[in-house]
Amino acid sequence: MTDRDAELRGLASELREHDAVADAFLAKSFTDQLLVLDLQQDGAVPSDIVESLRDHDLVGANEVYGEDGSDVSFAGTVGETARHQFVDVRTRGDHQSYVVE
């Protein structure tokens, strides 16, 4: 595990303690690492969480990938939670994608 992985896993663990967060975990999307947040409430990500994510070079996936929409991170709903995805822009493009030919 790299130092960056450990840093982001620690951040996800901290975020799970926030009242608005149902779950927080790391995932991969093609060549990018994501931090995924499942929020217990509808609406925007709380501003203190957004600030913490930006401090760790995590930016809303919709903003990074140029997707249309008013929310820079919303990815849909999962059961009773709202899912938001944030791209690790510090290591963007550094991860291997596994493609079977």
SEKOLLO-63277 format. One record per residue (C-alpha): x, y, z; residue in one letter. Coordinates in nm, 4 decimals, always signed. Example, Ala and Ser with C-alpha at 12.3 -4.5 7.8 and 13.67 -1.06 7.14 Angstrom:
BEGIN
{pt {+1.2300, -0.4500, +0.7800}, "a"}
{pt {+1.3670, -0.1060, +0.7140}, "s"}
***
This chain:
BEGIN
{pt {+0.0000, +0.0000, +0.0000}, "m"}
{pt {+0.1359, +0.3422, -0.0945}, "t"}
{pt {+0.1445, +0.6409, +0.1384}, "d"}
{pt {-0.1305, +0.8014, -0.0716}, "r"}
{pt {-0.3534, +0.4938, -0.0349}, "d"}
{pt {-0.3000, +0.4973, +0.3405}, "a"}
{pt {-0.3789, +0.8704, +0.3537}, "e"}
{pt {-0.7042, +0.8281, +0.1611}, "l"}
{pt {-0.8082, +0.5187, +0.3584}, "r"}
{pt {-0.7538, +0.7205, +0.6762}, "g"}
{pt {-0.9653, +1.0037, +0.5355}, "l"}
{pt {-1.2441, +0.7603, +0.4425}, "a"}
{pt {-1.2352, +0.6220, +0.7956}, "s"}
{pt {-1.2622, +0.9741, +0.9402}, "e"}
{pt {-1.5503, +1.0610, +0.7065}, "l"}
{pt {-1.7465, +0.7537, +0.8219}, "r"}
{pt {-1.7652, +0.9208, +1.1649}, "e"}
{pt {-1.9540, +1.2230, +1.0218}, "h"}
{pt {-2.3278, +1.2224, +1.0994}, "d"}
{pt {-2.4238, +1.2693, +0.7325}, "a"}
{pt {-2.2097, +0.9803, +0.6020}, "v"}
{pt {-2.3466, +0.6257, +0.5799}, "a"}
{pt {-2.0261, +0.4909, +0.4207}, "d"}
{pt {-1.6988, +0.6094, +0.2651}, "a"}
{pt {-1.4553, +0.3928, +0.0709}, "f"}
{pt {-1.1953, +0.3906, -0.2065}, "l"}
{pt {-1.2679, +0.2572, -0.5533}, "a"}
{pt {-1.1064, +0.2581, -0.8975}, "k"}
{pt {-1.2486, +0.3915, -1.2204}, "s"}
{pt {-1.0361, +0.3037, -1.5232}, "f"}
{pt {-0.7077, +0.4814, -1.4413}, "t"}
{pt {-0.8295, +0.6977, -1.1517}, "d"}
{pt {-0.8728, +0.6386, -0.7827}, "q"}
{pt {-1.2033, +0.7535, -0.6331}, "l"}
{pt {-1.3273, +0.8222, -0.2862}, "l"}
{pt {-1.6953, +0.7292, -0.2739}, "v"}
{pt {-1.9341, +0.8775, -0.0181}, "l"}
{pt {-2.2782, +0.7417, +0.0568}, "d"}
{pt {-2.4743, +1.0122, +0.2371}, "l"}
{pt {-2.7692, +0.9417, +0.4646}, "q"}
{pt {-2.9523, +1.2544, +0.3594}, "q"}
{pt {-3.0587, +1.4022, +0.0293}, "d"}
{pt {-2.8943, +1.7168, -0.0935}, "g"}
{pt {-2.5453, +1.8470, -0.1249}, "a"}
{pt {-2.2345, +1.7187, +0.0464}, "v"}
{pt {-2.1847, +1.9174, +0.3697}, "p"}
{pt {-1.9413, +2.2068, +0.3216}, "s"}
{pt {-1.6994, +2.0835, +0.5905}, "d"}
{pt {-1.6656, +1.7521, +0.4038}, "i"}
{pt {-1.6162, +1.9275, +0.0677}, "v"}
{pt {-1.3408, +2.1413, +0.2232}, "e"}
{pt {-1.1678, +1.8347, +0.3686}, "s"}
{pt {-1.1867, +1.6519, +0.0344}, "l"}
{pt {-1.0396, +1.9485, -0.1543}, "r"}
{pt {-0.7613, +1.9738, +0.1061}, "d"}
{pt {-0.6729, +1.6143, +0.0091}, "h"}
{pt {-0.6861, +1.6870, -0.3689}, "d"}
{pt {-1.0202, +1.5114, -0.4206}, "l"}
{pt {-1.2557, +1.6776, -0.6715}, "v"}
{pt {-1.6110, +1.5859, -0.7709}, "g"}
{pt {-1.6072, +1.3266, -1.0496}, "a"}
{pt {-1.8651, +1.5124, -1.2604}, "n"}
{pt {-1.6460, +1.8236, -1.2494}, "e"}
{pt {-1.3290, +1.6311, -1.3367}, "v"}
{pt {-1.4887, +1.4372, -1.6224}, "y"}
{pt {-1.6812, +1.7375, -1.7618}, "g"}
{pt {-2.0258, +1.5888, -1.7011}, "e"}
{pt {-2.3266, +1.8187, -1.7178}, "d"}
{pt {-2.5320, +1.8792, -1.4081}, "g"}
{pt {-2.5528, +2.1069, -1.1126}, "s"}
{pt {-2.3885, +1.8689, -0.8644}, "d"}
{pt {-2.0174, +1.8104, -0.9173}, "v"}
{pt {-2.0120, +1.4733, -0.7404}, "s"}
{pt {-2.3590, +1.3115, -0.7402}, "f"}
{pt {-2.3577, +0.9626, -0.8939}, "a"}
{pt {-2.7088, +0.8398, -0.8046}, "g"}
{pt {-2.8853, +0.6697, -0.5199}, "t"}
{pt {-2.8083, +0.3386, -0.3552}, "v"}
{pt {-3.1005, +0.2240, -0.1435}, "g"}
{pt {-3.1678, +0.5030, +0.1033}, "e"}
{pt {-2.8378, +0.6835, +0.0423}, "t"}
{pt {-2.7125, +0.9385, -0.2095}, "a"}
{pt {-2.3810, +0.8364, -0.3675}, "r"}
{pt {-2.1126, +1.0940, -0.4454}, "h"}
{pt {-1.7780, +1.0266, -0.6145}, "q"}
{pt {-1.4566, +1.2259, -0.5848}, "f"}
{pt {-1.1478, +1.1784, -0.8052}, "v"}
{pt {-0.7982, +1.1796, -0.6576}, "d"}
{pt {-0.6528, +1.4429, -0.8902}, "v"}
{pt {-0.3071, +1.4069, -0.7330}, "r"}
{pt {-0.2688, +1.0560, -0.8818}, "t"}
{pt {-0.5114, +1.0895, -1.1730}, "r"}
{pt {-0.4115, +0.8628, -1.4617}, "g"}
{pt {-0.1515, +0.6719, -1.2574}, "d"}
{pt {-0.3590, +0.3610, -1.1924}, "h"}
{pt {-0.3668, +0.0575, -1.4167}, "q"}
{pt {-0.6898, -0.0429, -1.5797}, "s"}
{pt {-0.7419, -0.4142, -1.6201}, "y"}
{pt {-0.8717, -0.4924, -1.9667}, "v"}
{pt {-0.9242, -0.8425, -2.0996}, "v"}
{pt {-0.8840, -0.8763, -2.4758}, "e"}
***
